[in-house]
Amino acid sequence: MKKYFGKTGALILTLILAAMCAVSCGRKSAPNERKPAIADQDLVIRIRDINKNALFYPVEIDGMVMEVIAVKAPDRSIRTAFNACQVCYKTGKGYYVQEEMRLVCQECGNSYGMGMIGKKADGCIPTPILTENKKVTGSSITVSKEYLTQAKEMFESWTHH
């Protein structure tokens, strides 16, 4: 680098790159951001990672690929749900994609604001992971492998991998 820019130019370029990294490394999640996959274990979600954009957590249980959504609702509560529409999941396309500040079912097109996620267990809405099905601490949310295993049937026809 010194060969092309000299010492001062190399220092300036290094500082610019460091500043760009600081901005991008500290950014909030983008819509439809997927976290690293886990396999055959409890899903642990760090609360500090969750914001107004839905985060998608891929999980593989006994070879079955599935996904959990975590988002901060407008009331600032943390919501969790399976990325499976309670009505459309059997079609294989009953999963959600974030469009602006809504989650849209890819089968029926119904869309829901983040305040609806993880609240009710009926209708064409992401299947909630209710309080009794997760452990919440000050720093994380844990969904047990056992509970994830119980949800596998929702993902048997899933086409969103």
Buried (B, 14 or more C-beta within 10 A) or exposed (E): EEEEEEEEEBEEEEEEEEEEEEEEEEEEBEBBEEBEEBEEEBBBBEBEBBEBBBBBBBBBBEEBBBBBBBBBBEEEEBBBBBBBBBBBBBBBBBBBBBEEBBBBBBBBEBBBEBBBBBBEEEEBBBBBBEEEBBEEEEEBBBBBBEBBEEBBEBBEEBEBE
